[in-house]
Amino acid sequence: GTALQYTGQTSEAVVAYKQAVERAPQNTMYRATYGLLLGLDSQFDQGAAELQKVIASPGYKDTAGYTNLGWIYRSMTPKKTAEAVTAYKKALELDPTNEQAALGMGWSYSYQTSYDDAIRAFHQAIQIEPKTAAEAYNGIAWCQFFKKDLDQAKAFLDVVADNELHAAWVLFLTTGMRRGEVAGLRWDAVDLDKASLAVRINRVSAGQGNRVAEHPPKTK
């Protein structure tokens, strides 16, 4: 299942993990991953239901279940951002060094337009793990943009002018592209002569362990 997931075969990974869960139903690690994979396969309700069972297991104190559940809640349509924030807070309560939970909480707050809370969560992620700075500053810049704090957004772009991800941040703030769409951008989708690009892939990382999957982009 893990090998299938990391090679982009999400649906096949779901089938494999389902078999693992059926053979070892008490293994909450398998079930937490299975729930996340259901979400990555766009089976959000089923994934949330599985993860709810996981976190309801007696004595369960693993952050994976809560982090994965938070991702599903903030990724489904319609988003359940309040539930996502609650899940991420529980993950951070269990492990204050869980940078993925802090990042996820930042995005969840931003989706419910609680931009100041989102900015605090993104800064928390950077404090926990400086390697998250790229995604966290992306989130911070978006929050400043939506707050109409354009001076701060421009100041951010000036600060990261020499960063290797500067072009990505410019795309975020000038095109409205989702971060997964920017991450999935390939050179064959870019036409420099016409100053245009095509959005064809949505590349996302999700849940505990930052698993990566690619899907067609959302249509709206």
Phi and psi in degrees as a GROMACS rama.xvg file:
@    title "Ramachandran Plot"
@    xaxis  label "Phi"
@    yaxis  label "Psi"
@TYPE xy
-63.4969  -43.209  THR-2
-62.3831  -41.1216  ALA-3
-64.6377  -40.02  LEU-4
-62.4694  -46.2109  GLN-5
-76.2103  -7.0391  TYR-6
-105.309  15.3479  THR-7
79.519  12.0045  GLY-8
-99.137  69.575  GLN-9
-64.2983  -45.2637  THR-10
-61.6797  -40.9833  SER-11
-67.4384  -36.0135  GLU-12
-63.9158  -37.5593  ALA-13
-59.4419  -45.2344  VAL-14
-62.2451  -43.5844  VAL-15
-65.0607  -44.4733  ALA-16
-68.7882  -31.3479  TYR-17
-61.5019  -41.0106  LYS-18
-65.2422  -39.3391  GLN-19
-63.0184  -42.9596  ALA-20
-65.3492  -38.9083  VAL-21
-64.8179  -32.1305  GLU-22
-83.8655  -25.5292  ARG-23
-137.322  69.7844  ALA-24
-64.4244  -17.9565  PRO-25
-87.1512  -5.1454  GLN-26
-83.3488  97.914  ASN-27
-69.7394  -23.9851  THR-28
-65.7122  -46.3991  MET-29
-59.4271  -44.1902  TYR-30
-69.3631  -35.5697  ARG-31
-65.2829  -38.9138  ALA-32
-70.8319  -39.718  THR-33
-59.8136  -43.8658  TYR-34
-61.1103  -43.047  GLY-35
-63.0168  -43.4277  LEU-36
-64.1672  -35.6011  LEU-37
-59.0157  -41.2891  LEU-38
-64.7637  -44.2012  GLY-39
-62.6013  -23.7987  LEU-40
-92.2606  14.4589  ASP-41
67.4232  18.1811  SER-42
-99.7073  66.0943  GLN-43
-65.4716  -44.6904  PHE-44
-62.8667  -41.8054  ASP-45
-66.0882  -40.0673  GLN-46
-64.772  -42.5019  GLY-47
-63.2223  -41.2277  ALA-48
-62.7718  -42.0465  ALA-49
-64.8032  -42.5364  GLU-50
-71.2609  -30.7875  LEU-51
-62.1592  -38.8866  GLN-52
-65.9458  -38.0235  LYS-53
-62.779  -51.2246  VAL-54
-71.6265  -16.1552  ILE-55
-85.9773  -3.41718  ALA-56
-63.3521  136.836  SER-57
-54.0528  127.363  PRO-58
75.4182  12.14  GLY-59
-69.6957  123.866  TYR-60
-138.529  24.7227  LYS-61
-89.8379  133.474  ASP-62
-69.552  -21.2431  THR-63
-57.7863  -44.5579  ALA-64
-59.7385  -42.6011  GLY-65
-73.7671  -40.4118  TYR-66
-65.4108  -43.1384  THR-67
-66.0551  -39.1901  ASN-68
-65.5223  -39.5726  LEU-69
-59.8528  -41.8286  GLY-70
-63.1264  -43.3639  TRP-71
-62.8758  -44.9168  ILE-72
-61.202  -37.8524  TYR-73
-85.4818  -7.95593  ARG-74
-104.597  -17.7989  SER-75
-76.063  168.166  MET-76
-123.65  120.608  THR-77
-72.8694  154.591  PRO-78
-67.6198  146.494  LYS-79
-112.372  75.3365  LYS-80
-69.617  -35.6042  THR-81
-64.2163  -41.6806  ALA-82
-66.4643  -36.7486  GLU-83
-63.3899  -45.6846  ALA-84
-59.414  -43.5021  VAL-85
-60.2092  -43.0965  THR-86
-64.7164  -44.359  ALA-87
-66.0997  -37.9285  TYR-88
-62.0493  -39.4618  LYS-89
-65.522  -39.8282  LYS-90
-61.1474  -42.1459  ALA-91
-71.2068  -29.4763  LEU-92
-65.5484  -39.2036  GLU-93
-74.59  -35.1544  LEU-94
-145.149  95.6267  ASP-95
-63.5592  -8.51972  PRO-96
-99.5747  12.8218  THR-97
-81.9016  93.7596  ASN-98
-68.3964  -30.4398  GLU-99
-66.0652  -34.4847  GLN-100
-67.0797  -40.1558  ALA-101
-65.1502  -42.8997  ALA-102
-62.0006  -46.8391  LEU-103
-61.4494  -37.7323  GLY-104
-66.1571  -37.7787  MET-105
-60.2908  -47.3546  GLY-106
-64.5515  -39.4738  TRP-107
-63.2315  -44.7906  SER-108
-61.0203  -39.6799  TYR-109
-66.0135  -36.1451  SER-110
-66.6829  -27.0072  TYR-111
-98.2678  17.233  GLN-112
62.0889  23.1699  THR-113
-90.6882  70.4851  SER-114
-66.6913  -37.3511  TYR-115
-65.7496  -40.7399  ASP-116
-63.3353  -38.7665  ASP-117
-63.4  -45.0077  ALA-118
-60.6243  -41.4072  ILE-119
-62.4408  -41.0126  ARG-120
-66.2654  -40.1016  ALA-121
-64.6727  -40.3743  PHE-122
-64.6885  -36.1113  HIS-123
-61.4532  -41.1031  GLN-124
-61.6646  -41.7288  ALA-125
-64.3399  -40.4644  ILE-126
-63.4949  -38.2093  GLN-127
-69.8905  -47.4483  ILE-128
-144.035  103.37  GLU-129
-56.3181  -22.3269  PRO-130
-67.8893  -14.2658  LYS-131
-83.653  1.70464  THR-132
-56.6305  -38.5059  ALA-133
-59.4768  -53.1809  ALA-134
-68.0352  -39.5577  GLU-135
-64.6347  -44.7547  ALA-136
-67.5268  -31.7025  TYR-137
-58.7867  -47.7898  ASN-138
-62.0183  -41.2889  GLY-139
-62.6658  -44.5495  ILE-140
-62.6215  -41.1293  ALA-141
-60.6502  -44.2121  TRP-142
-60.3495  -43.903  CYS-143
-63.7791  -37.576  GLN-144
-63.482  -47.4386  PHE-145
-73.0557  -22.8431  PHE-146
-77.75  -1.25748  LYS-147
66.2239  22.7263  LYS-148
-90.8496  67.5615  ASP-149
-67.4433  -28.4073  LEU-150
-63.4236  -41.9644  ASP-151
-66.996  -39.7771  GLN-152
-63.0332  -43.9705  ALA-153
-66.0094  -39.2946  LYS-154
-61.3165  -37.6977  ALA-155
-61.2504  -46.493  PHE-156
-62.4891  -34.9434  LEU-157
-65.8099  -39.9811  ASP-158
-65.2817  -37.9663  VAL-159
-98.8242  20.6946  VAL-160
-56.8497  -32.9434  ALA-161
-96.3144  3.10646  ASP-162
-78.062  146.64  ASN-163
-63.6622  -19.57  GLU-164
-98.0609  11.1364  LEU-165
-56.8631  -43.2183  HIS-166
-61.2966  -37.2824  ALA-167
-64.3135  -43.651  ALA-168
-66.1015  -35.0646  TRP-169
-63.163  -41.648  VAL-170
-61.9974  -43.5356  LEU-171
-54.3821  -47.079  PHE-172
-88.5771  -11.828  LEU-173
-115.724  -15.8041  THR-174
-114.625  -21.0127  THR-175
82.8738  7.08336  GLY-176
-63.4741  144.715  MET-177
-74.078  156.361  ARG-178
-63.3389  -34.2681  ARG-179
-66.2692  -32.4327  GLY-180
-71.3634  -38.3182  GLU-181
-67.1026  -42.6227  VAL-182
-64.28  -29.38  ALA-183
-90.8827  3.46221  GLY-184
-68.5095  134.265  LEU-185
-120.234  156.223  ARG-186
-61.8707  -30.2712  TRP-187
-71.419  -6.15763  ASP-188
-100.177  3.09103  ALA-189
-112.927  129.532  VAL-190
-118.227  99.2627  ASP-191
-68.4866  -32.1562  LEU-192
-65.4748  -37.8073  ASP-193
-95.4676  0.362548  LYS-194
52.2732  48.9664  ALA-195
-139.038  162.553  SER-196
-147.784  159.125  LEU-197
-115.274  133.127  ALA-198
-92.0039  111.322  VAL-199
-121.78  -24.0459  ARG-200
-131.935  138.704  ILE-201
-112.148  109.135  ASN-202
-103.817  117.133  ARG-203
-123.757  151.369  VAL-204
-114.78  143.425  SER-205
-145.694  142.266  ALA-206
64.5435  -169.728  GLY-207
-62.4836  130.826  GLN-208
90.8029  -5.45742  GLY-209
55.5976  49.505  ASN-210
-67.1276  143.642  ARG-211
-111.533  137.862  VAL-212
-144.379  154.391  ALA-213
-120.344  137.162  GLU-214
-139.927  162.749  HIS-215
-61.2303  150.693  PRO-216
-68.133  156.098  PRO-217
-67.3769  151.606  LYS-218
-89.7225  -13.4266  THR-219
